[in-house]
C-alpha cells in the first residue's frame, strides 16, 4: 500500500513537471505572458465580484425599504392594558360601545300605489314577520 502511494505521488509529480514544460513555464517570455494573463483575468473577476456585491447591496436596501412600507400597511393589534398586545382583538373592539340599531319596516313605494290594491310580487309582507325579527339590529338581520 505504501509502495503504491509512493508510485502514485511520483507519477503525479512527473506529470506536473511535464505539463509545466508543455505550457512553456520554463521559457521566461512565455511565463511572463502567462502570469500577465492570469493577473488580467484575476482583475476582471475582482471587478465582476465588486459589481455583483454592489448590485446585491442595492437590492437588499430596496428590499428592506419595501418590507418597511409593507409593514406600515399591516394591521396593528391594540393593547388591552399596558404594553402587551391583545391576542385576538383589534382596535375596533376597543371603540365606543355599539349602539343597537333597529330596522324600521315600511311598505315599498311601488306597493303603495293608489291604483293597485295588491302587493308587488317579491315585496316582503309585514304581516309574516315575527316579533323577534322586529327587535333584531341591522347587523343581525344582514347576517341572515
C-alpha positions as CSV (number, residue, x, y, z in Angstrom):
1,X,0.0,0.0,0.0
2,X,2.9,2.3,0.9
3,X,4.7,1.5,-2.3
4,X,1.6,2.2,-4.4
5,X,1.1,5.5,-2.7
6,X,4.8,6.4,-3.4
7,X,4.4,5.4,-7.0
8,X,1.3,7.5,-7.5
9,X,2.9,10.5,-5.9
10,X,6.0,10.1,-8.2
11,X,3.8,9.8,-11.3
12,X,1.8,12.9,-10.3
13,X,5.0,14.9,-9.8
14,X,6.3,13.7,-13.2
15,X,3.1,14.7,-14.9
16,X,3.1,18.1,-13.2
17,X,6.7,18.8,-14.5
18,X,5.7,17.6,-18.0
19,X,2.6,19.8,-18.0
20,X,4.7,22.8,-16.9
21,X,7.2,22.1,-19.7
22,X,4.4,21.8,-22.3
23,X,2.8,25.1,-21.2
24,X,6.1,26.8,-21.5
25,X,6.6,27.8,-17.9
26,X,10.3,27.2,-18.3
27,X,10.6,29.8,-21.0
28,X,10.9,33.2,-19.4
29,X,8.9,35.1,-22.1
30,X,6.1,32.7,-22.1
31,X,6.0,32.7,-18.3
32,X,5.7,36.5,-18.2
33,X,2.9,36.4,-20.8
34,X,1.1,33.6,-18.8
35,X,1.4,35.4,-15.4
36,X,0.2,38.7,-17.1
37,X,-2.8,36.9,-18.5
38,X,-3.6,35.4,-15.0
39,X,-3.3,38.9,-13.4
40,X,-5.7,40.4,-16.0
41,X,-8.2,37.6,-15.5
42,X,-8.0,38.0,-11.7
43,X,-8.6,41.8,-12.1
44,X,-11.7,41.1,-14.3
45,X,-13.0,38.6,-11.8
46,X,-12.5,41.1,-8.9
47,X,-14.3,43.8,-10.8
48,X,-17.2,41.4,-11.6
49,X,-17.3,40.5,-7.9
50,X,-17.4,44.1,-6.8
51,X,-20.2,44.8,-9.3
52,X,-22.2,41.8,-8.1
53,X,-21.8,42.8,-4.4
54,X,-22.9,46.4,-5.2
55,X,-26.0,45.1,-7.0
56,X,-26.7,42.7,-4.1
57,X,-26.5,45.5,-1.6
58,X,-28.7,47.8,-3.7
59,X,-31.3,45.0,-4.0
60,X,-31.1,44.3,-0.2
61,X,-31.6,48.0,0.6
62,X,-34.6,48.2,-1.8
63,X,-36.0,45.0,-0.3
64,X,-35.7,46.4,3.2
65,X,-37.5,49.6,2.1
66,X,-40.3,47.7,0.5
67,X,-40.6,45.4,3.6
68,X,-40.8,48.6,5.8
69,X,-43.5,50.0,3.5
70,X,-45.4,46.7,3.6
71,X,-45.2,46.6,7.4
72,X,-46.8,50.1,7.5
73,X,-49.9,48.7,5.7
74,X,-50.4,45.8,8.1
75,X,-53.0,46.0,10.8
76,X,-51.8,46.8,14.3
77,X,-53.2,45.0,17.3
78,X,-54.4,47.1,20.2
79,X,-53.3,46.7,23.7
80,X,-55.9,45.9,26.3
81,X,-53.8,47.4,29.2
82,X,-50.2,48.1,29.3
83,X,-47.8,47.2,26.5
84,X,-48.8,43.6,25.9
85,X,-50.8,43.2,22.7
86,X,-54.1,41.5,23.0
87,X,-54.0,38.2,21.1
88,X,-57.1,38.4,19.0
89,X,-58.6,41.8,19.5
90,X,-58.2,44.7,17.1
91,X,-58.7,48.5,17.6
92,X,-62.4,48.2,16.6
93,X,-63.0,46.0,19.6
94,X,-62.0,48.9,21.9
95,X,-64.0,51.6,20.2
96,X,-67.1,53.2,21.8
97,X,-69.9,50.7,22.7
98,X,-72.0,49.7,19.8
99,X,-75.5,51.2,19.5
100,X,-78.4,49.0,19.0
101,X,-79.9,49.8,15.6
102,X,-83.4,48.7,14.7
103,X,-84.8,48.3,11.2
104,X,-88.0,50.2,10.5
105,X,-90.1,48.3,8.1
106,X,-92.2,50.1,5.5
107,X,-94.1,49.0,2.5
108,X,-92.1,49.5,-0.7
109,X,-93.1,52.6,-2.7
110,X,-94.2,50.5,-5.6
111,X,-96.7,48.6,-3.3
112,X,-98.3,51.9,-2.1
113,X,-99.6,52.7,-5.5
114,X,-103.2,54.0,-5.3
115,X,-104.1,52.3,-8.5
116,X,-103.2,48.8,-7.2
117,X,-104.8,47.2,-4.2
118,X,-102.4,44.3,-4.0
119,X,-98.7,43.9,-3.1
120,X,-95.9,43.9,-5.6
121,X,-94.5,40.5,-6.3
122,X,-91.3,39.8,-4.4
123,X,-92.0,42.5,-1.8
124,X,-91.9,41.2,1.7
125,X,-95.1,41.1,3.7
126,X,-95.1,42.9,7.0
127,X,-97.7,40.6,8.4
128,X,-95.5,37.5,8.1
129,X,-92.6,38.8,10.3
130,X,-92.2,37.6,13.9
131,X,-91.8,39.9,16.8
132,X,-88.3,38.6,17.3
133,X,-87.2,39.8,13.9
134,X,-88.6,43.3,14.7
135,X,-86.2,43.6,17.6
136,X,-83.1,42.5,15.7
137,X,-80.5,45.0,14.8
138,X,-79.5,45.8,11.3
139,X,-76.2,43.9,11.6
140,X,-78.1,40.8,12.9
141,X,-80.6,40.9,10.0
142,X,-77.9,41.4,7.4
143,X,-76.2,38.2,8.6
144,X,-79.3,36.2,7.9
